[in-house]
C-alpha cells in the first residue's frame, strides 16, 4: 500500500498526525528560542554568562525525567490528552520565562519546561508508532523535520524583539552598551508569548479531536504483529546502549550549539550584534532541518550505518576546527612551511589566495588538514615548528592518530572497515562489489610462501576478486595477462602484484628463478645461466598490456601494479658479492658474474616516451625497493619486508587514507628494517593520475 493510499485509508489518524506535527513545531521553537534571547534573559535576572548557563543542565535534568515520565503517563492515560498535557506545561512555562527576575526562579521554570518537553518527545514518538505501526517511517522523518522547522522559525520570531545591545572594544576591554536598562524595556516576552500561542492552538486542536474521535486503536500492522522483531534481552540492551550513547553526544551538541550561537557571535572577536546572532542561529537550525529532509532520500543510497558514521565524523571535524580556530595565526613561518608542504597543492594555494580574510583562510586550511589522521598529524607538526605550540598541543589531544599495529605472523590480519567512504570528484569511484579483479603472481613461493596468502586475504577484504597464480614463465606471464585483459569486465579498479626475482626494470620468470636456485649450488651450470638470461620480461611490457589502448574497458579506471623484486644493476651486485651474508635474504639474482651480459639493456621508467605515458593513464606503479637497490624477505616467516609493511599499513589505514598516503606510511614502516638489512624504502610512481584512490573497505 502506497503512502497516499495509507493516508486515505486512515484519514482520522492522519489528522491526528498533523496535530502531533504541530506540537513538535512548538517543541522545536521552545527549545531554540532561548538561544537568541539568552543575553536579554541574563539581564532580566541580573546574572553573568557563567551563572545563567546553569539553566541548561537543570533544564536537561527536567527533560530526562520528563522523558521517563512521558512513557508512564502515556501508558495510563489517553494518548491525545497526554500530548495536550505536556504541551500545556510548555505553554505555561513559555509565558512565565520572560517574567523571571532571579536565576533561581528561571532555573525552576526551565526544569518544569524540561519535564514538558521530555514528556512530549517520548509520548509523541510512541504515539506516532502506535498510529502507523510498520508504515511509520516517513511519518517519523516528517515528525523530526517539524521539530527542526520550529527551531528554525524561533530565532526569526525573537529577532525583532531583542534589546538594542551592541558590543564594542575600548583599550582592549569589552564594553556593553544597552538602550533602556529597565526590566520593563525588555521585549522578550513577545516571542515567548507568540510560541505560547502556538502551543495553546495545539492544545485546543488536540482536545477538539479527542471529542470528535477519541478512539485510539493501534495500526493494523501492530494488531497483526507484523512489525514485531524477536530479539534476545542481550540484543535489546546492546541496541539501547549504543543508541543512548549516540543520542547523548549528538543531542547534547545539537542543543548546546544552537542555544549558545548568539552568545558566541556577540562575545567573539567578530563583535556581531544580537540580531545577526539570531539569524546565524536560524541558519544553523535551518541547515539542520534541511539535512533531516535530505536524509530521507540519502539514507536509501548509503545505508543507515554509513550515514551515522559520516555524521559523527563531520561533527567531530567541525568541533576540532572550532576548538583551535582562535589559536592559529598566519605567521610568516607557518605560511612558508605550509606553501612548501606536499599536501598543500597548487589548487589549494589558489583557493587560499582568493579568500579575503585571515579567518576564512585559517578555516579552509584547518578543514583541509583535519580530514584524516595523517594530514592532521602534518598540520600539528607545522603548527609546532612555526611556534604555535598551544594550538599544536590542543589539536594533538583531539587527534586520534596511533602507531602501526602489532606485527602479525599469520596470513589473516584484521582489516579495519571504512566508516565514511571517500567519495566525490576528488576520488576514483570505489563502491562496487567486487571492486574488480586482482591477480597475484608468485614465482618464488619456496622463499616467500606466505606472501600470496597474506595479500589474497587483504585484497579480498578490500572487496576484490583475487586470483593467485604460481610459477609462471616470462612467456606465460605475458600470454596469461593478455588473456585476462581481453576478458576484463567493467570494474572500479584492477590490481596486479608480481613477487619474483628481478633486475632493474625486469621481472624473471619461473624458469629463471629455478635457474637461480641451481646456480646457488652449481655456479657453472650453463643451462641455468641460459634460463636466467632468457626467461625475463620488461616491467614496461607488463604495464602496457592494461593500457587504455590495449585494454579499453579499463579506461578511466585506476590500475595498480605492485612489483616485489630487486632493482639493482649487475655492477652493484658484483660489488656486493664479497659482503657478509645477511640474516634476511634478498630477491636479487645471486652469482651474477656468471650470468651477466654486456649487451643486455633495461628500459628506464623515468625516460619513457610520451606516447607510452599517454597510453597508460590512471596507473599506479609500486616497487618494493628504490631504484638500484635490493628487496629483502624474512626466510622464517616467508614474506618480504615490503609485503609485511604494506599489508599491515593497508589493514590499518585503508579505511581512512588514500593509496598515496598508505605508500608514505609503508616507507615509514620499513625504516625499522633498515639497521638490520640496509634495505631502502619502496618507490611509488603514478602515470596520468586524475584523482586520489581510496579503497573504502
N, C-alpha and C positions, 0 to 999 in steps of 0.2 A: 504494500500500500504506500503510495507516494505521500509526501508531506502535506500537499494540498488536500488530498482526499482524506488524510488523517484528521486535518483541521475541520473539514466539512462534516466529518462523521461525529465529531465531538465539539460542537460549537460552544457549549457552555464551558467546557474545560478550557477552550482557547480564550474565552472572555476572561475567565479567572486568571489565566496565564498572563494576559495583557495587564491586568491589575497588579499581579505579582511583579511584572517587569517594572511597573511604575514605582512600586515600593523600593525596588533596588536602585532606581534613579535617585530616590530620596536618600537611600543609604550611602551611595557614592557621593552625593552632594554634601551630606552631613560630615562625612569623613574628610573630604577635600577642602571645605570652606574654612576650616580652622587655620590652614596654611597661610593664605594671603591676609587673614585677619589677625594673625598671631601678634604682630607688633602693636596693633591697637588694643588687643586684649591685655598685652603686657602693661600698657599704660593704664588701662582701666583698673587693674589690680595692683598697680604700683610695684612691679617686680622687674628684675633684670632677666636677661635671656636664660641664664642658668636656672634661676628659680622657676620661671614659667615652664621650662621644659619638663618639669616633673609631672605635668598633667598628662603627658603622653604615656609613660609607663603605667600610671594609675588608670588611665582610660583603657589601656591594653589588658590590664588585670580584669577590669569590668567586662571587656569583650570576651576574654577567656571564660569567665564564669557565666556570661550570657550565652555563650555557645553551648556550654554544658546544660544550662537551664532550658535552652531552646528545645533540646530534644525531649526533656521531661515534660515541658508544657505541651508540646505538640502531641505527645502520646496520650495525654489525659484530657485535652480539650479539642474543640473543633478547629480544623486547620485554618479556616478563614479568620476566625476570631483570634486565634493565636497570633497570626500575622498582624492583624489590626492592633492587638495589644502591644506588640513590640514597636510598631510604627508610632503608636501613641506615646510611648516612653521617649522616643527620639524627638517627636514633635514638641513635647513639653520642654525637653532639655534645650532644644533649639531656641525656644522663646526665652528661657531663663539665662542661657550662657552670656549674652552681651550685658546683662544687668548685674553680673557678679562684680563685687568690689574688693574681694580678698582672694588670695591664692588658695586658701583652704576651701572656700565655697566653690571656686571654679574647678578645683580638683575633684570635689564631691560630685559636681554636676557632670564632669567628664566620666567619672566612674559609672554613674547611672546611665549616661549616654552609651557607654560601652556595653552595659547589660542589654540595652535595647538593640544595639547594632549586632552584637554577637548572637542574640536570640533570633533576630530576623535572618541573619546569614545562615544559621543552621536550619531553622524551620523552613525557610524559603527553598533551600536546595532539596530538602527531604520532600516537601510538598510537591515540587515540580516532578521529582522522580515518581512520586505516588500517582500524580495525574497522568503521566505519559509513559511510565514504565520503560520498556525496551525502545520506545520511539523518542526518548527524551534528549538524545544527543544534540540535535540542532537547537532545541529549546534551551538546553543548558548553556550552550555557547551564547545564545542571544541574551540569556539572563545576566551573564557576567559582562556582556557587551553593554547592557543598560547600566550596570554599575559604573563602568568607565565613562559612559555618557553623562551620568550625574556628576562624576568627579570633574569632567571636562567643563561643564557649564557653571559649576560653583564659583571658580575664580572670576569668571566673567560677570556673574551676578554681584560679587563682592567688590570688584574694582571701582565702580562709581562712588562707593560709599566709604572708601578708605580716607583716613585723615591726610591732610596735605603735609606730609613729613618727608624731609629730604636729608641726605647725608653729605656732609662736606668735610674737608680736612683743612685744618689751620695749624701750621707749625708741626705737622706730623701727628696731630691729635684729632680724634674724631669728635665732631660737634653735631648734636641733633637739634634741628630747628622744627618746631611744631606750631602750626597756626591754630590757635584755640586750644588751651591746655585744660579746660574744664571737662569733667566727665560728660557733661550734657552735650558738648560739642562733638562727641564721638557718634558716628552714624552707623556703626557696625551692627546695630540692632536690625537694620533694614534687610541685609542679606539673610540673616538668620530667620527673620520673620517670613521672608519670601519662601525659604526652604520649609519652614514650619507649615506654611500654607499649602505647599505641595503635599506634605505629609498628611494634613487634615483632609485634603481631597482624596487621598488614597484610602484613609480610614473610612470615609463616607462611602466610597465605592465598594469596599470590602463588606461593610455592613449591609448595604443595599443588596449586593449579590448573595449574601447569606440568606436574606429573607426571600429572595426570588428563587434561588436554587441552593438549598442547604445540603443536598446530598453530596457526599464526598467519597464515592466508590472508587476503588483503585482501577487503574488501567487494565483492560482485558489481558494484556501480556503478563501482568503481575498475578492476576487471578488464575491464569493457566500455568503459572510457574515458568514462563518462557525465559524470563530474564535472570533466573537463579543460576548461579555458578557454584558448584560444590567445591569447597576449599577446606583444607585442614586448618586447625587452630593455629599451627605454626605459620602457615602461609598468610593467614589473616593478620597475625601480629606483625609479620615481616613487612607486608604491604602497608599496614597502618603506620609502622615506624618510619619507613622510607618516606611516605607521603608527609608525615608530620615534620621530618627534618627539612624537606624541600619547602614546605609551606612556611615553616618557622623562619627560614632565611629569606625566602622570596617575598613573602608578605611584609616582613619587617622592613626590608629595603624599600619596597614599593611605597608603603605608607609614610615611613620616615622621610624618604626623599621628597615626596610630594608635599609634605607638611613643612619642611624646612627650606624649600627652594626660595621662597620670597625673602625669608630672613637672610639666607646666604647671599642672594643678589644684593640686598640692602647693605650688608656689612662687609662684603668682599671688596677687593681693590677696584672692582668695576664701578662702585658707588652708584648703583642703579636705584631709582625710586621705587616705591611700593607698587605703583601701577604696572611698571614693567615687570616687576617680580610676579605680580598676579598673572600677567599674560604669559610669562615663562612657565608658571605652574600649570596654566591651562594648556599650553603646548605639550608639556610633559604628559598630562593626563589624556590629551587628545591623541598623542602618539601611542600611548598605552592602549587606548581604546581601538585605534585603527589597526594596530598589530593583533589585537584579540580578534578583530573581524577577519583579517587576512589569515590568521591561524586556522580558521575553519577549512580553508582551501589548501594551505601549505601542508598541514598535518597528513593529508591524504597521500601526498607525494613522498615525504621524507620519513614519515612514521613518528609516533609519539616519543619514543626514547631519544631519537636524534634531535627532536625539537627541544626536549627538556635540556639535554646537554648543551646544545647551541645557545639556549637562553642563559644557562648558568655561566658559560664561558664569556659571553658578551657582557653580562653584568659584572663579572669579576674584572675583565679588562677595563671597563668603564670606571670602576671604583679605584683600580690601581692608578689610572691616569689622574683621577681627581685627587688622590692622596698625595701624589708627588708633584702635581702641576705647579703649585705655588713655589716649590723649592728649586725648580730648574730655571736656569738663565742661559741665554745665548752668549756665553762668554767667548772671546776670540779663540781660546784653547779648545773649547768644546766644538765650536763651528768648524775649526780647522781639522780636528780629528774626525768629525762627522763626514765632512766632504771627501776625506781620503779613505773612508771605510768601504769595504767591498759590498756591504749590504745596502748602501745608500747609492742607488743607481742615478744615472743622469736624468732619468724621468722624474725621480723623486726630488732631485735638486731643482728641476724646473718648476715643479708644483710648489715647493717651499718659496721660491723666488717670487711667485705670483701672489702669495699670501701677504696681506698688508701689515699685520701687526705681529709682534713677537709672540703674543698669546696664541694666535692661530697657528704660527709655525711650531711652537712647542707642542701644542695639542696634536698636530699632524705627526710630528716626529715620535711622540710617545705612543700614539696608537699604532704607528707602523712598526716600532721596535718591540712592542709588548704582545705581538700577535702569536708568538711561540716562545718556548723556554730558551732556545738557543739565541734568538735575536734579543730576548730580554737580557740574557747574560751579557750580550755585547753592549747594550746601552748602559748597563750597570758599570761595565769597565770604562766606557767613555766618560761617564759622569765622574767616576773616581779619579781618573787620570787628569781631568780638567779642573780638579779641586772642589767639585760639588759633592762632597763626601756624605752629607746628610741625606741628600736625595738618593745617592747610590745605596747607602745602608738601608734606607726605608724600602726601596724597591727590591733589594736583596731579601728583605724579610718577607715580602709578599710573593716573590717569585718562587715557584715550586721545583726549580731545577734540581736534579740529583746526579750522582755519578753513574758510571757504567754498571750494568747489572753484573752479578757474580758469574764467573765462568761456569759454563755447563759442559760436561764431557760426553754427554749422550746426544743423539741427533735431535730429539724433540725438546726444543726450548720454548718456553711460553712467549707468546707474542701479544702485546697489548693492543686491544681493539680501539678503533677510532671513535671518539665521542662526537666530534664535529667535523664532518668531511670538508676538505679544502676544495671548494667548487667555485666556478665563476670564470671570467675571462682571463684571469691570470694563471689558470691551471689547466693542464690537459684533463679531459674527462676520464675519470677512473671510477665508474659506478656499475659497470656490467658485472654479471656473474655467469660464467667466469670472465675475468678481465681480458683474457687472451691466452695464447699458448706460450709455454716456457719449455725450452729444450736444454737439457744439461748433458754435456758430453764429457765423460771422464776417461781419459786414455792412460791414467796412472792409478787404477783402482787398488793395486797392490800397495802403493805408497800412501795414498790418501783415501782409504776405504770409507771413511765416514763423511767425506765432503759431499758426496751426492745425496746421501740420506738427509744430511742437515739442511741442504738447500731445497730438497724436494719438500721437506716439512715446512720450511719458511715460505716458499712461493705458493704452496697450496693454501697456507693461512692467509696469504695476500690475494686469494681467490683466482689464482692462475691454474690452468690445466697443464700439469707437469709431465714431461716425457723424459725419463732418464735413459741415457744411452752409454754404452761402454765399448772401448777398444775399436774405434773407427780409424781406418787408414785415412791419409790425406785425400785420396780419391773418393772414399766413402763419405767423408765429411762434406765435400763439395756436392756430390750427387744426391745424397740424402737431404741436405739442406735445400737444394734446388727443388726437390720433390715437395718438401714441406712448404716452401714459398708458393708453389703452384696450388697447393691445397688450402692455403690460408683463407680464413673467413674473416668477416668484419669483426673487429675487436677494439678494445681500448688501448692495448699495448702488446708488445712482443718482447720476450726475453730470451737471449741465448747466452749460456755460460759454458765455457770450454776450460777444462782443467787438464793440462798436459805439460810435457816438456816444451820449451820454447827457446828461441834465439832471436833477439832484436824484434823485428816485426813479423815473425813467422811462428806457426804452430806445427809441432811434429805429430805425425800420425801414429797409430798404434804400433805399426811395424818398426818405425824409427825408435819408438820408446822401448820396444823389446830389444832392438839393436843396442841401445844404451846399456841395458841390463847385461847383455852379452859382453860388451866392451869393458864393463867394470870388472869382469873376470878374465877375459881374453882380449887385451888391447889390440892385438894384431889380426883379429878376425876380419877378413876383407869383406865378407858378405854383410856383416853387421855394419861395417863402415859404409857400404853402398846404400843400405836401408836408411841410415841416418842422413845421408846426403840427398836422397831422392824422395823420401816419404814426408814431404813438407808442403805447407800451403800458406800463402800470404794472408795476413790478417785483413788487409785491404780487400782481397778477393772474397773473403767470408762476409764481410760487412756489405759488400756491393751486391750480394745475392738478394738482400732485402731492401735495396734502394727503391725509390719511387718509380724508377724506370723498369726495374726487373720484377718488382712486387707492388703493383699499383694499388692493390687493395689495402696496403698499409700506408698509403699516402696520408699525411697529416696525423699519423699515429706514432707515438713515441716508440722507438726501438732501442732496447737496452742490451749492450754486449759486455759481458764480463769475461776477461781473458786472464786466467790464473796460470801464469807461466813466467819464466825468466826472460829478461830483455837485454842481457849483457852481450857484448860483442866477443868475437873469438880472441881478440887481443887482450881484453880484460880477463877472460877466463884463463888464458895461458899464463898471465902474470900471477894468477891466484893459485896455481896448481901446487906451489911449494908451501902454501899456508897450512897450518894445522887443521885437521878435520874438526868441524864444529859440531856441537851437540845436536843442533837442529839441522836437518838435511835441507837441500835446496833442489829446485826443479830444473837446474841448469844441466846441460849435457856434460858429463864427465869425459876425461881423456880427449879433449877437443883437438889436441895436437895431431891425432891420427886421423881425424875426420875433417879438418879444416880444408877449405878450398879457396884459393885466392880470387877466382873469377866469380865467386858467389856474390850476388847483390841483394840488398834488402830494401824494400820501399820504406821511405821515411814518412810517418804520418804527418809531420809538420810541414812537409813540402808537397803535399798532394795537389794535383792540378785542380783548377777551379771547377772544371766540369764535373769531376768526381764529387766535390763538395756539394754542388748544386743537385746532384742526383741522390744525395744521402742526407736529406733534411730530417729534422726531428730525431736525430741519432745521438745516443749516449754511449760512449766507449769508456769502460773502466778497466784499468790494468791493475794487477796485484802488486806491482812494484814500479818505481820510476824508471825512466829510460836509462839503459846502461847498467842496470842492477839485477840482482837475483830475487827470486821468490822462494821463501822458506816454508817448511812444513814441520809439524811435530810428528816424529816417527811413531811414538807410543799412542798418541790419540788418533792418528790417521787423518789429520786435517791440516790445511795450510794455516799459517798465522793470519793471512789475509782473510781466509774463509771464516776463521774463528772471530775475527774482529768485525767483519761485515755482517755476519749472521746475527751476532749479539746486538749490533747497532741498529739493524733493521728491526729486530724483535722489540727493542726498547723505544725507538724513536719514529718508526714509520707511521705511527698513529697521529703524529702532530707536526712532522717536519718533511721538507721536500728532499728529493734524491740528492741534490747538491749539498744540502746540509748534512745528510746521512754520510756522504762520502767524506766530508770535512771531519765529522766525528770519528769515522773509521781511521782516518790518518792519525788523529789524537790517540785512538785506542792502540794503534800499532807501535806507538812510542815506547810502550812498556817492554816490547821485544828488542828494542834497539841495542841495549847494552849486552844482551845475551848473544845476538846473532849479527848485529850490524846491519839488519835489514832496513830498507828505506821505505818511505811512505808510498802508498799507491798513487796512481795518476788517473785523472778523470778529465775527459775531453767531450765537448759537445759540438755537433755539426748541425747548423741550421735550426737551432732551438727557438721556438716561438713562445713557449710558456714554461712554467715550473711544473714539475711532476711530483705528485703526492700519491702514495699507494692507497691511502684511505682504507686500511684493513678493517 
